[in-house]
């Protein structure tokens, strides 16, 4: 009888401890990240859409990095439609970019598309700084933006940039050729890159390539930027699962991105 008398209270105590532990874990999980109002802008690659960004964004939401995600749709004329709440004052907000003209090869046009997104956020939400995460050829649009518009007076300030499955000026192997225009725009980054912190992530499926972009092309980003970045990291994930399109779906890759962008 004595054991039966204490069994129910003991169970309540155990449940209470479990709840406290669970709450403490969640609080610690959220407190692991910075509390910043700097938006992070995700840009997809050639022939793709914002759906290629969703896995990374969902991971950030699941890890309690943010609860604010906005979609920026860019039509073929470059007009931007922002869907979602204002990101002003929000904690670590994310902006997913969707380019209607997702197979264009004009670096000037790509730069203008990204610039229009940044300007729309500046006008609507008053952003003063930003981070970038781009995949594949989306990196060329971002680099073109940074080269042409990133250091202009009145432009918001780049804080951090994630280059995922991207390349520099040498060894690039993809649908978009290295045109004379690209050479000119990319060649100026050694002088006008706006000195953000850079994380460059590449995949090696076993043959020094992610299946589309050679590791040599990814490594050449460092030479392209010269000594302009405040800091620069190159991370190579090795294994047959680290293919070009799977990089933005991989949890370990997302964890690395989250730590770089938002870790304390």
N, C-alpha and C positions, 0 to 999 in steps of 0.2 A: 504493500500500500504506500509505503514511504516513497518508493521509486516512481509510482504512478503520479503521486502528488506533485513531484518536481519536474516531470517530463514536459508538460505544457509550458511552464515558465521558461524552462531551459531552451525550448524551441523558439520562444519569443525573443529571448536574448540573442540566440544565434542569428535569427532573421534581422534583428536590429543591427547587429555587428556587420552583417552582410550589406545592408542598406547604407550604413555609414561608410563602409569600405568602397562601395560602388560610387557613392557621391564624391568621396575623396578622390577616386580615380578619375572621374569625369572632370572635376575641378582642376586637378593637376594636368589633365590632358589639354584643357583650354588654356590654362596658365602657362603652358609650355611655349605658346606663341606670343609674338609681340602684339600689342594693341596699337595699330597704326591706321590712319585714314588713307594711306597710299593705295590707289587702285592697282591691280595687276591685270594687264591686258593680254589675252590669249589670241594668237593669230595662227590659223590653220595653213596647210600647205596646198600645193598644186592639185586642182581637181577635187578638192575636199570641201569640208564645211565645218561649222562649229561642232558638229557631232564628234569630230576627232579630238575635240578639247574636253568633251563631257566627262570622260573617265578620270582625267586629272582633276577636274573641278569637283566632281563628286567625292573624290578622295579628300580634297581640302575641306569640303563641307563635313564629311564624316569625322574627320579628325578635329572638328571644332575650330578650324582656322577662321572661318567666316560663315555668315548666314545670308550674305547679300551677294546675289549674282544677277548681272544685267546682260542683256543681249543687244549687241550693236550690229544691225543689219545694214550692209553697204550695197546699194544697188549699182547697176552697171555704169551709171553716170556719176557715181561717187557720193550720192546723197545718203546721209546716215539717219537711220531711225533707231532710237534707243527705246528698248522695251524693258520695263522694270522700274523700281523706285529710284529716287535720287540716291547717289552714293555719298553725298556730302556728309561728312561726319561719321560715316559707317565704319565698322571695324573690318579691316583687311578686305575690302570689297573686290570682287572679280568681274571683269568685263569680257564676255565671249564675243569674238568678232566673227561675222559670217559674210564672206565676200561672194556676191552674186556672180561677178566676173572672175571665176576661180581658175581660169586657164590662160589668163593674160600673161604675156611675157615681157611687158614694158616696165622697166624698173621705175621710170618716172611716174607711171600710172599707179604702180604698187605703193610707192612712197606717198602719193597724193591720197590714196585710199586710207592708209594708216593715219596720215595727217588729219584727214577729215574726222576720223574717230576721236583722235586726241582733242581736236578743236571743239567737237560736239560736247565732249565731257567737260572741257574747260568752260564752255559757255553755259551748259546746263547746271553743272555741279561744282564749278569753281576749282577743279583740280589744279594743284601746284606741282605735283610730282607723280611718277608712275613707275611701275615695273613692266617688263615684257616677258612673255613666254611664247616662243614660236616654234613650230615644227616644220621640218623640211624646207621647201622653198618659201614658206612664210617668213623664214629668217632673212631672205633676200629683200622682201618687202619692208621688214623692220629695219634692216641695215640701211636700206635706201632712204627710209624716212629719217633715220638718225643722221645720215650724211647730209641730207638736203635741208631738213627742218629742225633737227634736234637741238641745235645750238643757237637758233635764232632768238633775238630779243623778245621777251614775253612768252616764250614757249615754256611749258612745264618741264621739270627737271627729271632726267632718267636716274633712278636709284639702282635698280638691279635688272639684269637681263639674263634669261635662260635661253641658250641656243640648243635646240633638241634636233638631232639628226640633220644638222646643217653643214654648210661648208663655207670656205673662204673663196679666194680668187683662183687658187690653183687646185688641180685635180678633181674639180667638180664633175660629177657624172649624173646627169638627170635630164629631164625633158627640156629645161631651159638652157640654151647655150650661153656661154660667157661672151656676151656681146660687147661691142666697143663702149656702149653706154654703161653697161654694168662695170666694166673695167674702170671707167672714169669715176663713177659714183663710189664704188668700193675702194678705189685707190685713194680717195680723199679722207677715208676714215682715220688714217694715221695722224691726220692733222685736225680733224673736227669731231671725232667721236666724243660725245658728251660725258666721258669719264665716269660711267656707272660701273658697278661691280658685275662681273660676268661669270656665269657657270655654263660651260660647254659640255654637253653630254652626247656621246656617240655609242653606237652598238657594234659589236664584232661578233657575227654569227659563226665565226670560225675561219673566215677567209679574209680578214682585215677589211671587212665591209659590212654594212647592215643589210646588204642586198641591193641597195641603190646608191648609197653614198659611201665612197671609200673612206677609211679612217684617216688617210693622208689629207683628204679634203677637209675633214672636220678639224684636224690639227692645224691646218693652214689659217684658221680664224685668228689664231694668236698673232701671226705675222701681219695679217691684214689690219688688226687693231693697233699694232705696235705697243708703245708704252702708255697709251691713253687710259685704259681702264684703271680704276682705283685698285681692283684686285681681279685676278683671273684664275679660274680652276678648269682643268680638263679632266673629265671622268669618263672612262671607257668601261662599259658593261660587256662582259664576255660570256657567250653562251648562245646556243642555237635559238633560244627564245627571244634574243635581243635583235629582232629584225626591224626594218625601217618603220613599218606601221605599228608593230607591237610595242615600240618604245613608249608611245603615249598611252598604252593600255596597261603597262607593267607597274605593279605596286611598288617595287623597290625603286624604280625610276621616280615615281610620284613622291615617295618618301624623301628622296634626295632633293627634289625640287622644293618641297614644302619646307624642309630644314633650311635650305639656302635662302628662300624668300622670307620666311616668317619665323624661323627658329630664334629663340632668345640667345 
